[in-house]
């Protein structure tokens, strides 16, 4: 009988301990914390959730959100090398001394020429050995000319060229004139024979400049030449001719370099 009482007491004790353990598990709190960070627009979001469960249920939710947006603007400044050229590039425009050099020229240039009450403006297009010239002289005389030229067989310092003028809605032959090669370059192509070493690059104006240069019987002062991405963009200067003291001004603006195409005016229109 005594043994039965001991066994019964042990059973009650075991049951009590099991119930106590189960109750403790129910009383333990459950906690869950999560943090989410988003990098878009430099935005940060933090969320914290805490939940406690007992016989009496209590719930606490805390949300904290902070957002900061930053706009960054980047200003791109072209490298100074964009406006600089090497000697070979410079010479391709200003040391044209052969028919091969002439054949490589391709551009359109708009010009203004003012000398001793003589004013001339217009444009020149050149594609190899073909040239189209549209000139307005002193505001009232306009000429539209075409030249096709080649070296003089007897004297290579001269060029022979065929000249046609557009008049009365048709192309008419003009008198072909031999001309000195260098004079043709400066008079018809709006270029001059300059040496690269005579110029200094000015980082402030982004131009190649020279105070005084003599070429093709002209004396140039305040010469300024600009390039962009190895292509000529402008040329300006003051000048006197021969022994004259009268000073003139020239200003050229180049465009369509390497993309100029000239229609052959010899074709029927």
C-alpha positions in Angstrom: 0.0 0.0 0.0 2.8 2.3 0.8 4.4 1.6 -2.6 1.1 2.6 -4.4 1.1 6.0 -2.6 4.7 6.7 -3.6 4.0 5.8 -7.3 0.9 8.0 -7.2 2.9 10.9 -5.7 5.5 10.6 -8.4 2.9 10.6 -11.1 1.4 13.8 -9.8 4.8 15.4 -9.5 5.7 14.5 -13.0 2.5 15.9 -14.4 3.0 19.1 -12.4 6.5 19.5 -13.8 5.2 19.0 -17.3 2.5 21.6 -16.9 5.0 24.0 -15.4 7.4 23.5 -18.4 4.6 24.0 -20.9 3.5 27.2 -19.1 6.9 28.6 -19.2 7.2 28.1 -22.9 3.9 30.0 -23.3 5.3 32.8 -21.2 8.6 33.1 -23.2 8.5 36.2 -25.5 9.0 35.9 -29.2 11.0 38.8 -30.9 11.7 39.4 -34.6 13.7 42.4 -36.0 14.4 43.1 -39.7 16.3 46.0 -41.4 15.9 46.8 -45.1 18.2 49.3 -46.9 17.5 50.6 -50.4 20.3 52.3 -52.3 18.0 54.0 -54.8 18.2 57.8 -54.4 20.3 57.3 -51.3 17.2 56.1 -49.4 17.3 54.2 -46.1 14.3 52.4 -44.5 14.3 50.7 -41.1 11.4 48.6 -39.8 11.2 47.1 -36.3 8.4 44.8 -35.1 8.1 43.4 -31.5 5.4 41.1 -30.3 4.8 39.7 -26.8 2.3 36.9 -26.1 1.0 35.9 -22.6 -2.4 35.2 -21.2 -3.0 38.9 -21.8 -2.0 39.8 -25.4 0.0 43.0 -26.0 1.3 44.1 -29.4 3.7 47.0 -30.1 4.7 48.1 -33.7 7.3 50.7 -34.4 8.1 52.0 -37.9 10.9 54.5 -38.6 11.6 55.7 -42.2 14.2 58.2 -43.3 14.6 59.2 -47.0 17.3 61.5 -48.4 17.5 62.3 -52.1 20.7 63.8 -53.6 21.0 65.1 -57.2 24.5 65.3 -58.6 25.1 67.2 -61.8 28.3 66.5 -63.7 29.7 69.3 -65.9 31.9 67.9 -68.7 34.7 70.3 -69.8 36.3 69.4 -73.2 40.0 68.6 -73.0 42.3 71.2 -74.3 43.7 68.6 -76.6 40.4 68.9 -78.6 41.7 72.3 -79.9 45.3 71.3 -80.4 46.7 69.8 -83.6 50.0 68.3 -84.5 52.3 69.6 -87.3 51.0 67.2 -89.9 47.4 68.3 -89.4 48.3 72.0 -89.4 50.4 71.5 -92.6 47.5 69.7 -94.4 45.7 73.1 -94.5 48.6 75.6 -94.5 51.4 73.9 -96.3 49.7 72.9 -99.5 52.4 72.9 -102.1 51.6 70.0 -104.4 48.7 68.8 -106.5 48.4 65.8 -104.2 48.0 68.1 -101.2 45.4 70.1 -103.1 43.5 66.9 -104.0 43.1 66.1 -100.3 41.3 69.4 -99.4 37.6 69.2 -98.7 35.6 71.9 -96.9 33.2 74.9 -97.1 34.5 78.3 -96.0 32.4 81.5 -95.5 34.5 84.6 -95.8 34.6 88.3 -95.4 37.4 90.4 -97.0 37.7 94.1 -96.5 40.6 96.1 -98.1 40.8 99.7 -99.1 37.1 100.3 -99.6 36.8 97.0 -101.4 34.5 94.5 -99.7 34.0 90.9 -100.7 32.0 88.2 -99.0 30.6 84.8 -99.8 31.6 81.2 -99.6 34.0 78.7 -101.3 33.5 75.0 -101.5 36.4 72.7 -102.4 36.4 69.0 -103.1 39.8 67.9 -104.4 40.6 69.8 -107.6 37.1 71.2 -108.0 36.1 74.6 -106.5 32.8 76.4 -106.4 32.8 80.1 -105.4 29.9 82.3 -104.6 31.0 86.0 -104.3 29.3 89.2 -103.5 31.4 92.2 -104.2 30.7 95.6 -102.6 27.2 94.5 -102.0 25.9 94.7 -105.6 27.9 92.4 -107.8 27.5 88.6 -107.5 29.5 85.9 -109.2 29.1 82.1 -109.1 32.3 80.4 -110.4 33.6 76.9 -110.9 37.3 76.0 -111.2 38.9 72.7 -112.3 42.7 72.9 -112.1 45.9 71.0 -112.7 49.6 71.7 -112.7 51.1 73.5 -115.7 53.3 71.0 -117.5 56.0 73.6 -118.5 56.2 75.1 -115.0 55.0 73.2 -112.0 54.9 76.4 -109.9 51.8 77.4 -111.9 48.4 76.0 -112.1 46.2 75.8 -115.2 42.6 76.0 -114.4 39.3 76.0 -116.3 36.9 78.7 -115.1 33.2 78.7 -115.7 30.8 81.4 -114.6 27.1 80.9 -114.0 25.2 83.6 -116.0 21.8 83.8 -117.6 20.9 80.5 -115.9 23.7 78.6 -117.5 27.4 77.9 -117.2 29.5 79.8 -119.6 33.2 79.3 -120.3 35.5 82.0 -118.9 39.1 82.6 -120.0 41.4 80.0 -118.3 44.3 81.7 -116.6 47.6 80.2 -115.5 48.3 81.3 -111.9 51.1 80.9 -109.4 50.3 77.9 -107.2 50.8 79.8 -104.0 48.6 82.7 -105.2 45.9 80.3 -106.1 46.0 78.8 -102.6 45.6 82.2 -100.9 43.3 83.9 -103.4 40.9 81.1 -104.2 41.0 78.7 -101.3 41.0 81.1 -98.4 44.2 79.5 -97.1 47.8 80.7 -96.8 51.3 79.1 -96.6 52.1 79.3 -92.9 54.6 77.4 -90.9 53.5 75.5 -87.8 56.5 76.7 -85.8 55.5 80.4 -86.3 52.4 79.9 -84.1 51.8 79.6 -80.4 48.8 77.9 -78.9 46.9 80.2 -76.5 45.1 78.1 -73.9 42.7 81.0 -73.0 41.5 81.6 -76.6 42.0 78.0 -77.7 43.6 79.3 -80.9 47.0 79.2 -82.6 48.2 82.8 -82.7 51.0 84.8 -84.3 51.7 88.5 -84.0 53.2 89.0 -87.5 53.9 86.7 -90.5 54.9 87.3 -94.1 53.5 85.0 -96.8 52.6 85.3 -100.5 53.7 89.0 -100.6 51.3 89.8 -97.8 52.1 90.7 -94.2 49.6 89.3 -91.7 49.2 90.6 -88.1 47.1 89.4 -85.2 46.7 86.0 -86.9 44.3 83.6 -85.2 43.6 80.0 -86.3 41.3 77.6 -84.5 40.7 73.8 -84.8 38.3 71.4 -83.2 38.9 67.7 -83.3 41.6 68.1 -85.9 39.4 70.1 -88.2 39.9 73.7 -89.1 37.1 76.0 -87.9 38.3 79.6 -88.3 41.1 81.9 -89.6 41.3 85.7 -89.1 43.9 88.3 -89.4 44.8 91.9 -90.4 47.0 92.3 -93.4 48.8 94.6 -95.8 49.8 93.8 -99.4 53.3 94.4 -100.8 54.7 97.7 -99.7 51.3 99.2 -99.1 50.5 100.7 -95.7 46.8 100.2 -96.1 45.5 97.6 -93.7 42.7 95.2 -94.5 40.9 92.5 -92.6 39.9 88.9 -93.4 37.7 86.5 -91.5 37.0 82.9 -92.5 34.7 80.3 -91.0 35.1 76.7 -92.0 32.5 73.9 -92.0 31.6 70.6 -93.6 35.2 69.5 -93.5 35.6 66.1 -95.2 31.9 66.1 -96.2 31.7 68.6 -99.1 30.6 67.3 -102.5 30.5 69.5 -105.6 28.2 69.1 -108.5 29.9 69.1 -111.8 28.6 72.3 -113.6 29.8 70.9 -117.0 26.8 68.6 -116.9 23.6 69.8 -118.7 21.1 71.4 -116.3 
